[in-house]
Amino acid sequence: MTDAELKTSAEAFVNEHWEEIIEDIRYLVQVESVEDLSLAEPGKPWGPKSYEALRRGLEIAERLGLETTNVDGYLGFGDLPGESEKYLATIAHSDIVPLGKGWTVDPLDVTRREGFILGRGVLDDKGPLALSLWAAHFFVEQVKKTGKKLPYTLRAIVGNNEETGMGDVPYYLSKYPEPAFCFTPDAEFPLICGEKGVYHAQFTSPKIAGAYSEKIVELDGGTVPNAIPGLASALVRADASTLTNTNSIKVEDAGIEDDGTKLARINATGKGGHASMPEGTVNAIGLLVTYLLDNNICGEKERDFLTFSQQLCSTTDGTGTGIQSADDKFGPLTCISGTIRTKGDRYVQTIDSRYPTSTTGEAITTRMTKLGAEHDCTFEVLSDAVPFYIDPSSPEITTLLDTFHEYTGSNEQAFVIGGGTYARHFKRAVAFGPYDSKAAKDLPEWVGMEHGPDEGISEEWLKRALKIYIVSIARLMQLDL
């Protein structure tokens, strides 16, 4: 097949099967596949709902003609055997972040509106997962037609733990060899060749909540640690009628306690976003604690913690806590507070930092431990993944970029990000679409971002991405890997 014939076939394939692809995305989106370790068991290490999404992903892969393997419930894959056992791989994930609040459509269904699809995971990453399986199916059909195997085995990996630690890939790599090359459709075009270090940690307050609380009964902010929260609330001992609403704060009566003390619910609304891209966001936790401090809705010990919480939310470049750093490859560090929760008689607040090569996780830990101790808070590191980088001049990356350029007319080059994708776990891997960040500025306001309410993506973007993936895989198969 010539290159022109390949492109023509890919175009026809996408148009012919698009409605089926949408239904497969819907089939995946219907599962609330959030990790639940409390219900984990052998064969379902991330909980039953995550497992159900994995099962459905492998069901689709098998229906599309791939030889499927369930890797003990950690993840799975579908193979199209080639002339060589050496394999090219795609990897996308079937797990999601919690649904969160603020949805105007059913988050567990695909809503089609004006050329977009909305639903939890349509962008991150169930829509791209379906694309990866259907890209493999294109080659299943070609092999059937020609009777000729691909030069390398093609493997579509169905990840199942990307959002909460990526514990699935190390397990996989303990049992199977590395791919010759791998890309994950879980990011932006044109191509991501490097990622900052990803650092997650949490502060725990002294005993000032629960039975020890003075004016604050409960704090609840954010959905996941790796997103800037757009919503946060506090249940407090106060008369709602004496408190003032603002553009970002709404106060409502919350009844009375058994002893007759009046209660009020204070709701803060900011502007959420992904932790790796905090520019333009407004942290709702910061808005909430500032309001509590300004209106003296706190006791003495609560005030000290709220002041510390406010400091954590005061900047997104680490200057508020003294961990700022930058290099010429990745640019500046970012650091945000993603969640705050009442847990028993204490408050727990998380941070997410994406750091360049000019600092280390150890340096961040040293500074944050000291800072927490100044406010009688303990500090715990939850995870720390170091930065990674792959040379963008490699033949594989050049192949992917050339294909992207042909389909878009763009000459954009590979770049680095603050986010963390599956690519960092492989020796030769990149993140490759399908999101179009340049065109995103023109999206309708009702199209939400990944990890947020009304998460959505253009159907045309997905169609174009599938064509790019098919042609890219065909060209990668011709390289000497």
C-alpha positions in Angstrom: 0.0 0.0 0.0 1.4 3.4 -1.0 1.4 6.3 1.4 -1.4 8.0 -0.5 -3.5 4.8 -0.4 -2.8 4.5 3.3 -4.3 7.9 4.0 -7.3 7.3 1.7 -8.0 4.0 3.5 -7.6 5.6 6.9 -10.1 8.3 5.9 -12.6 5.8 4.7 -12.1 3.6 7.8 -12.8 6.5 10.2 -15.9 7.7 8.4 -17.3 4.2 8.1 -16.9 3.2 11.7 -17.4 6.6 13.5 -20.8 5.8 15.0 -19.5 2.5 16.3 -16.5 4.3 17.9 -18.8 6.7 19.7 -20.8 3.9 21.1 -17.6 2.2 22.3 -16.6 5.4 24.1 -20.1 5.5 25.6 -19.7 1.9 26.8 -16.5 2.9 28.6 -17.8 6.2 30.0 -20.8 4.4 31.6 -18.5 2.9 34.2 -17.6 5.1 37.2 -14.1 3.7 37.2 -12.6 5.5 40.2 -10.0 3.6 42.2 -11.4 2.1 45.4 -8.7 0.3 47.3 -11.1 -0.5 50.1 -12.8 -3.0 47.8 -9.6 -4.3 46.2 -9.1 -8.0 45.9 -6.9 -10.4 43.9 -7.6 -9.9 40.2 -9.1 -6.5 41.0 -6.3 -4.5 42.6 -7.8 -1.1 42.0 -11.4 -2.0 43.0 -14.4 -3.4 41.2 -15.4 -0.4 39.2 -11.9 0.2 37.8 -11.9 -3.5 36.9 -15.2 -3.3 35.1 -13.8 -0.5 32.9 -10.7 -2.7 32.2 -13.0 -5.6 31.4 -15.0 -3.5 29.0 -11.8 -2.2 27.3 -10.6 -5.8 26.7 -14.0 -6.8 25.6 -13.9 -4.1 22.9 -10.3 -5.1 22.0 -11.3 -8.8 21.5 -14.4 -7.8 19.4 -12.1 -5.8 17.2 -9.9 -8.8 16.5 -7.1 -8.5 19.0 -5.6 -11.3 21.1 -6.3 -10.1 24.6 -4.5 -10.6 27.9 -5.7 -9.6 31.4 -2.6 -8.9 33.5 -4.0 -10.0 36.9 -6.4 -7.0 36.8 -3.6 -4.4 36.9 -4.1 -3.7 33.2 -4.5 -5.6 30.0 -3.6 -5.5 26.4 -4.7 -6.6 22.9 -2.2 -7.9 20.4 -2.0 -8.1 16.6 1.0 -10.5 16.2 3.6 -9.5 13.7 6.6 -11.0 12.0 8.6 -10.1 15.0 7.9 -10.5 18.7 9.4 -7.0 19.1 6.4 -4.8 19.6 5.1 -1.3 19.1 2.6 -0.2 21.7 -0.1 2.3 22.5 -1.2 2.8 26.1 -4.3 4.6 27.2 -6.2 4.3 30.5 -9.7 3.2 31.5 -9.7 4.7 35.0 -11.0 8.2 35.8 -10.9 10.9 38.5 -14.0 11.3 40.7 -17.0 12.9 39.0 -17.0 16.0 41.2 -19.6 18.7 41.2 -20.9 21.2 38.7 -22.0 18.9 35.9 -24.9 20.0 33.6 -24.9 16.7 31.7 -24.8 13.1 32.9 -21.1 12.5 33.6 -21.6 8.7 33.1 -22.9 9.0 29.5 -21.8 10.5 26.3 -23.7 13.6 25.4 -23.3 14.9 21.9 -23.8 18.6 21.3 -22.8 20.8 18.4 -20.0 18.6 17.3 -18.6 17.8 20.8 -19.0 14.9 23.1 -19.3 15.5 26.9 -18.8 13.0 29.7 -16.2 12.0 32.3 -13.3 10.4 30.4 -14.2 11.4 26.9 -11.0 13.4 26.8 -9.1 11.8 29.7 -8.8 9.0 28.6 -11.6 6.7 27.5 -12.2 8.5 24.2 -8.5 8.2 23.3 -8.5 4.6 24.6 -11.2 3.7 22.1 -9.2 5.4 19.4 -6.2 3.3 20.2 -8.2 0.1 20.0 -9.8 1.1 16.7 -6.4 2.1 15.2 -5.3 -1.4 15.9 -8.5 -2.8 14.3 -7.6 -0.9 11.1 -4.5 -3.1 10.9 -6.4 -6.3 11.8 -8.6 -5.6 8.8 -5.5 -5.0 6.6 -3.8 -8.2 7.7 -7.0 -10.1 6.9 -7.2 -8.6 3.4 -3.6 -9.0 2.5 -2.7 -12.1 4.5 0.6 -10.4 5.3 1.7 -9.8 8.9 3.0 -6.4 10.1 6.8 -6.3 10.6 6.3 -5.9 14.4 3.6 -7.0 16.8 1.2 -4.2 17.5 0.0 -4.0 21.1 -2.8 -1.8 22.5 -2.4 -1.6 26.3 -5.4 -0.8 28.4 -4.1 0.9 31.5 -6.2 0.9 34.7 -4.4 3.1 37.3 -3.1 6.2 35.6 -5.0 8.7 37.7 -3.9 7.6 41.1 -0.3 6.4 40.9 0.4 4.4 37.7 1.0 1.3 39.7 -0.2 -0.8 36.8 2.8 -0.2 34.5 5.6 -1.3 36.9 3.6 -4.5 37.4 3.3 -5.0 33.7 7.0 -4.3 33.1 7.9 -6.8 35.8 6.3 -9.5 33.6 6.8 -8.3 30.0 9.6 -6.8 28.0 9.7 -3.1 27.1 8.1 -2.1 23.8 10.5 -1.0 21.1 8.5 2.2 21.1 5.3 3.4 22.7 3.0 6.4 22.6 0.1 7.3 24.8 -2.9 9.3 23.5 -3.4 11.1 26.8 -2.1 14.6 26.2 -1.7 17.3 23.6 -0.6 17.5 20.1 1.9 17.9 18.5 4.0 15.7 20.9 5.3 15.6 24.4 8.9 14.5 24.8 9.5 15.3 28.4 7.7 15.7 31.7 8.5 17.5 34.9 8.9 15.6 38.2 5.6 14.9 39.8 5.4 15.3 43.6 2.4 14.6 45.7 2.3 15.2 49.5 0.0 16.2 52.3 -0.1 18.2 55.5 -2.0 17.0 58.5 -3.1 19.6 61.2 -2.9 19.2 64.9 -6.1 18.2 66.7 -8.3 21.1 65.9 -11.2 19.4 64.1 -14.1 17.1 65.2 -14.4 17.2 69.0 -11.7 19.9 69.2 -13.2 22.3 66.8 -14.1 25.8 67.9 -16.0 27.6 65.1 -15.3 25.3 62.1 -17.3 22.1 62.0 -16.1 20.8 58.6 -13.8 21.8 55.7 -14.3 20.2 52.3 -12.5 21.4 49.2 -11.4 20.0 45.9 -12.0 16.6 44.2 -8.5 15.2 43.5 -5.0 16.3 44.6 -3.8 16.8 41.0 -6.3 19.5 40.1 -6.9 23.1 41.2 -10.2 23.0 43.0 -13.1 25.1 41.6 -15.3 24.4 44.6 -14.7 24.4 48.4 -17.0 24.7 51.4 -17.0 25.0 55.2 -19.7 24.2 57.8 -19.2 26.8 60.6 -20.8 27.9 63.8 -22.1 31.3 62.7 -25.3 33.1 61.9 -25.7 33.1 58.2 -27.7 36.3 58.2 -24.7 38.2 59.6 -22.4 37.1 56.8 -22.0 38.8 53.4 -22.1 37.1 50.0 -19.4 38.0 47.5 -18.8 37.2 43.8 -17.0 34.1 44.9 -18.6 33.3 48.2 -22.2 32.3 48.9 -23.5 31.8 52.5 -26.5 29.7 53.4 -28.3 28.8 56.6 -27.3 25.2 57.7 -29.6 24.8 60.7 -28.7 24.5 64.4 -26.7 22.2 66.6 -28.3 20.3 69.5 -27.3 23.0 71.9 -29.0 25.7 69.7 -25.8 27.1 68.1 -26.6 28.4 64.6 -24.8 26.8 61.7 -23.9 28.3 58.3 -22.5 26.7 55.1 -20.0 28.9 53.3 -19.4 27.9 49.6 -16.5 29.2 47.6 -16.3 29.1 43.8 -13.0 29.5 42.0 -11.8 28.5 38.6 -10.5 25.0 38.5 -7.9 23.4 36.2 -5.2 20.8 36.0 -2.4 21.0 38.5 0.3 21.1 35.8 -1.3 24.1 34.1 -2.3 26.5 36.9 -2.1 29.8 35.0 -5.5 31.5 35.0 -7.0 29.3 37.7 -8.4 30.5 41.0 -8.1 28.1 44.0 -11.4 27.8 45.8 -9.6 26.6 49.0 -7.7 29.8 49.1 -10.9 31.8 48.6 -12.6 29.9 51.4 -9.9 30.2 54.0 -9.4 33.9 53.2 -13.1 34.5 53.8 -13.0 32.6 57.1 -10.0 34.6 58.3 -11.3 38.0 57.1 -14.6 37.4 59.0 -13.0 35.9 62.1 -14.8 32.6 61.7 -12.2 30.6 63.5 -10.7 30.0 66.9 -7.0 30.7 67.7 -5.7 27.3 66.7 -8.0 27.2 63.7 -6.7 30.6 62.7 -3.1 29.4 62.6 -4.0 26.5 60.4 -6.1 28.6 58.1 -3.2 31.1 57.7 -1.0 28.2 56.8 -3.6 26.9 54.3 -3.9 30.3 52.8 -0.1 30.4 52.3 -0.2 27.0 50.5 -2.8 28.5 48.1 -1.2 32.0 47.7 0.9 31.2 44.6 1.3 28.5 42.0 5.0 28.9 41.3 6.3 27.8 44.8 7.2 31.3 45.9 4.6 31.3 48.6 6.3 28.4 50.3 9.9 29.0 49.2 10.4 26.0 46.9 10.5 28.0 43.6 12.9 26.8 40.9 13.4 26.8 37.1 15.6 25.4 34.4 16.0 26.0 30.6 14.4 22.8 29.6 11.2 22.6 31.7 10.8 26.2 32.9 9.5 27.0 36.4 8.2 24.7 39.1 4.5 24.7 39.9 2.9 23.9 43.2 -0.8 23.9 44.0 -3.1 22.7 46.8 -5.7 20.3 45.5 -7.9 19.2 48.4 -8.7 19.9 52.0 -10.7 17.5 54.1 -11.8 17.0 57.7 -10.5 13.6 58.8 -11.5 12.8 62.4 -10.1 15.5 64.6 -7.6 16.8 62.1 -7.6 18.6 58.7 -5.6 17.1 55.8 -4.5 19.3 52.9 -2.7 18.0 49.8 -0.2 19.7 47.5 0.9 18.8 44.0 4.2 20.1 42.6 5.6 19.7 39.1 9.3 20.4 39.3 12.2 20.9 36.8 15.7 19.4 36.9 17.0 22.4 38.9 15.5 21.0 42.1 14.7 17.6 43.6 11.9 16.0 45.5 14.2 15.8 48.5 14.7 19.5 48.5 11.0 20.1 48.4 10.4 17.7 51.2 13.0 19.4 53.4 11.4 22.8 53.0 7.8 21.6 53.3 8.6 19.6 56.4 10.1 22.6 58.1 7.2 24.9 57.0 4.6 22.4 58.3 6.4 22.1 61.7 6.2 25.9 62.1 2.4 25.5 62.2 2.4 22.2 64.2 1.5 20.3 61.0 3.0 17.0 60.0 4.1 16.4 56.4 4.0 13.2 54.4 5.3 12.5 50.9 2.8 10.4 49.0 4.7 10.0 45.7 7.7 11.5 43.8 8.4 10.7 40.2 11.6 12.3 38.8 11.6 14.3 35.5 12.0 12.4 32.2 13.1 13.4 28.7 13.6 11.7 25.3 15.5 13.2 22.4 13.0 14.8 20.0 15.3 14.2 17.0 14.9 10.4 17.2 13.4 8.7 14.1 10.3 7.6 16.0 9.5 11.1 17.1 10.2 12.6 13.7 7.8 10.1 12.2 5.0 11.1 14.6 5.6 14.8 14.1 5.8 14.6 10.3 2.4 12.8 10.3 0.9 15.4 12.6 2.3 18.2 10.4 0.8 16.7 7.2 -2.7 16.4 8.8 -2.7 19.9 10.3 -0.5 22.1 8.2 1.3 23.0 11.4 5.0 23.1 12.0 4.8 22.9 15.8 7.6 20.9 17.4 7.8 18.6 20.4 7.6 20.2 23.8 7.8 19.4 27.5 5.0 19.6 30.1 4.4 19.6 33.8 1.9 16.8 33.6 2.7 13.2 34.2 1.7 10.5 31.7 2.4 6.8 31.2 5.3 7.7 28.9 7.6 8.4 31.8 7.5 4.7 32.8 9.0 3.4 29.5 12.5 3.8 28.1 11.3 4.9 24.7 7.9 6.6 24.8 6.1 9.9 24.3 2.6 11.4 24.8 0.9 12.1 21.5 -2.4 14.0 21.4 -5.4 14.1 20.9 -6.0 17.5 22.6 -5.5 20.6 20.4 -4.4 23.3 22.9 -4.1 26.1 20.2 -7.7 25.6 19.1 -8.9 25.2 22.7 -9.1 29.0 23.1 -12.0 29.0 20.7 -14.0 26.2 22.4 -17.5 27.0 23.6 -17.7 28.0 27.3 -19.8 24.9 28.0 -17.0 22.5 27.0 -15.2 21.5 30.2 -11.6 20.5 30.7 -10.2 17.1 31.8 -10.8 16.5 35.5 -13.5 19.1 35.6 -17.3 19.2 35.1 -18.7 18.8 31.6 -15.4 17.4 30.3 -15.6 17.5 26.6 -13.7 17.2 23.3 -14.5 17.9 19.6 -15.5 14.9 17.5 -13.5 16.3 14.7 -10.4 16.4 16.9 -10.9 12.7 17.7 -11.5 11.8 14.1 -8.3 13.6 13.0 -6.4 12.0 15.8 -7.5 8.5 14.8 -6.3 9.1 11.2 -3.0 10.4 12.6 -2.6 7.4 14.8 -3.3 4.9 12.0 -0.8 6.5 9.5 1.8 7.0 12.3 1.6 3.3 13.3 2.0 2.2 9.7 5.1 4.4 9.3 6.6 3.3 12.6 6.3 -0.2 11.4 8.7 0.6 8.6 11.5 1.8 10.9 14.4 -0.3 12.1 13.6 -0.5 15.8 
